[in-house]
Amino acid sequence: QVQLVESGGGLVQAGGSLRLSCAASGSIFSINDMGWYRQAPGKQRELVATITRGGSTNYQDSVKGRFTISRDNAKNTMYLQMNSLKPEDTAVYYCKAKTVIGSIYWGQGTQVTVSS
């Protein structure tokens, strides 16, 4: 089992920055890929960015150049640095982990609100 806890969400003005963290515990040795997803009201959950254990990254087109995903395997923590935030970035942001055997785990989510 893997437990994921997100933090760092909040209210920020457009153009501002936030840094989300996702702390993993439990069977952390089994975690392979990790990622950030978000869900806005009335919309489906969507991928924001992913990162492999080796550090390879992938981003949704709308956040490229503004968001940076990273992970510190020694601290069992993944981050999402969000710069130049826009009102359309408003959503609940979720952390996801996939283990080497394909099990999927989600965090409880953290709210990000960007005011115009």
C-alpha positions as CSV (number, residue, x, y, z in Angstrom):
1,Q,0.0,0.0,0.0
2,V,1.1,3.6,-0.8
3,Q,-0.3,6.7,0.9
4,L,-0.1,10.1,-0.8
5,V,-0.6,13.4,0.8
6,E,-0.7,16.6,-1.2
7,S,-0.1,20.1,0.2
8,G,0.7,23.6,-1.0
9,G,-2.6,24.6,-2.6
10,G,-4.3,27.9,-2.0
11,L,-5.6,31.1,-3.4
12,V,-3.3,33.2,-5.7
13,Q,-3.8,36.0,-8.1
14,A,-3.3,35.5,-11.8
15,G,0.4,35.6,-12.7
16,G,1.4,34.3,-9.3
17,S,3.1,31.1,-8.3
18,L,2.4,28.1,-6.1
19,R,4.4,25.0,-5.3
20,L,2.5,21.7,-4.6
21,S,4.1,18.8,-2.8
22,C,3.1,15.2,-2.7
23,A,4.6,13.1,0.2
24,A,4.5,9.4,-0.3
25,S,4.6,6.8,2.5
26,G,4.1,3.1,2.9
27,S,5.5,0.8,0.2
28,I,7.5,3.6,-1.4
29,F,10.1,1.2,-2.8
30,S,7.4,0.0,-5.3
31,I,6.6,3.4,-6.8
32,N,7.6,3.8,-10.4
33,D,5.8,6.6,-12.3
34,M,4.2,9.6,-10.5
35,G,2.1,12.4,-11.8
36,W,-0.1,15.4,-11.1
37,Y,-3.7,15.5,-12.3
38,R,-6.4,18.2,-11.9
39,Q,-10.2,18.4,-11.9
40,A,-12.1,21.6,-12.4
41,P,-15.8,21.9,-11.5
42,G,-18.0,20.1,-14.0
43,K,-15.0,18.7,-15.9
44,Q,-13.2,15.4,-16.1
45,R,-9.9,14.8,-14.3
46,E,-7.0,15.6,-16.6
47,L,-3.3,14.9,-16.7
48,V,-1.1,17.9,-15.9
49,A,2.4,16.3,-15.8
50,T,4.1,13.0,-15.1
51,I,7.6,12.0,-14.1
52,T,9.3,8.6,-14.1
53,R,11.5,7.2,-11.4
54,G,14.4,8.1,-13.5
55,G,13.3,11.7,-14.0
56,S,11.7,11.7,-17.5
57,T,8.9,14.2,-17.7
58,N,5.8,14.8,-19.7
59,Y,3.4,17.8,-19.7
60,Q,0.0,18.8,-20.9
61,D,0.4,21.4,-23.6
62,S,-1.4,24.1,-21.7
63,V,1.1,24.1,-18.8
64,K,4.4,23.7,-20.8
65,G,6.8,26.4,-20.0
66,R,4.8,27.4,-16.8
67,F,4.8,24.3,-14.7
68,T,7.7,22.1,-13.6
69,I,7.4,18.6,-12.1
70,S,10.1,17.1,-10.1
71,R,10.7,14.4,-7.5
72,D,13.1,13.8,-4.7
73,N,13.3,10.0,-4.3
74,A,15.4,10.3,-1.1
75,K,12.6,12.3,0.5
76,N,9.8,10.3,-1.2
77,T,8.3,13.6,-2.4
78,M,7.1,14.9,-5.7
79,Y,6.6,18.6,-6.5
80,L,4.8,20.8,-9.0
81,Q,6.1,24.3,-9.4
82,M,3.4,26.4,-11.0
83,N,4.3,29.8,-12.4
84,S,2.4,32.4,-14.4
85,L,-0.9,30.9,-13.1
86,K,-4.1,31.6,-15.0
87,P,-7.7,31.5,-13.8
88,E,-8.2,28.4,-16.0
89,D,-5.7,26.6,-13.8
90,T,-8.2,26.6,-11.0
91,A,-8.9,23.0,-10.0
92,V,-8.4,20.4,-7.4
93,Y,-4.9,19.0,-8.0
94,Y,-4.3,15.3,-7.3
95,C,-1.1,13.3,-6.9
96,K,-1.0,9.9,-8.5
97,A,1.5,7.0,-8.1
98,K,1.9,3.9,-10.1
99,T,3.8,0.9,-8.7
100,V,6.1,-1.5,-10.6
101,I,3.2,-4.0,-10.6
102,G,0.7,-1.5,-12.0
103,S,-1.2,-0.6,-8.8
104,I,-2.5,3.0,-8.8
105,Y,-2.8,5.2,-5.8
106,W,-4.3,8.7,-5.5
107,G,-4.0,11.5,-2.9
108,Q,-6.9,13.3,-1.5
109,G,-6.3,16.4,-3.5
110,T,-5.5,20.1,-2.8
111,Q,-7.4,23.1,-4.1
112,V,-5.8,25.7,-6.3
113,T,-7.8,28.8,-7.0
114,V,-6.4,31.5,-9.3
115,S,-8.3,34.8,-9.2
116,S,-8.4,37.2,-12.2
